[in-house]
Amino acid sequence: MARTHTLDPSTIAAYARDGAVVLRGVFTPAELRRLEEGIEHNLAHLSPLALVASEPDDPGRFVEDFCTWTDNPAYADVLRHSALPHLSAQLMGSRQVRLYHDHLLVKEAGTRQPTPWHQDQPYYNVDGAQNVSFWIPVDPVPLASTLRFVAGSHHGTWYMPRTFRDQQAKWFPEGTLAELPPVEQEPQRYPQLAWALEPGDCVAFHMLALHASSGTGPGARRRVFSARYLGDDSVHAPRRWRTSPPFPGLDARLPPGAAMDDPLFPLVWPSAPT
């Protein structure tokens, strides 16, 4: 069953207000070793959904992969049995928690490729306000290459999702969602949150929180595992296009507006004894 870890009420309030919080020391050394094992296994056995998100001339390499937890026992252990399900329930204010998906993000040392400002939820097939993502590094992450957030940007507005490398609108039709605000040009209007992280720490953020990150330094490998969870109000939102990640066959099983009650998204909180 999942390990418990009780959050301070101020942390839960900060998540609701800002859309992103840092959680220090929430993983045990054994969980970190297990997660690192899972990441290295994933890198050696990339799935068909994997992609290289950096340019061919980048001196480093930015690799992503999605939805491999069912084939990676180390990932499954951390997703189900660490404190992540309990943390999710508290941050979301949800009675139940479903695992949504996992996401590997590895920037090798010297990677120039930044991750541009974006929200995650517009890429997905889910509606609802009760959700949380965890960005979990197994390497130290200095402030210069950590994830940055626009405080409070999860309150309502959906921004146009675009491809990271060429900024094409391949999801919602052009003009149907708001364009990204001038975050870097007007820092007073768009205050940013960012934290240097050590192994054992993570950042929890809402799927509508605007976020971005830079590349890595010449000697700093950045291996990150992201875990995403859904709460009570999350419902299926089929799209007319391929979501990122896709869930083939789900539209035939779940109608629009249905709870995400499917074997792809198991209940992990409250957790049952194993």
Summary of the structure (lengths in Angstrom):
residues: 274
radius of gyration: 17.6
end to end distance: 5.8
largest distance: 51.4
contacts: 847
relative contact order: 0.24
helix: 21%
strand: 25%
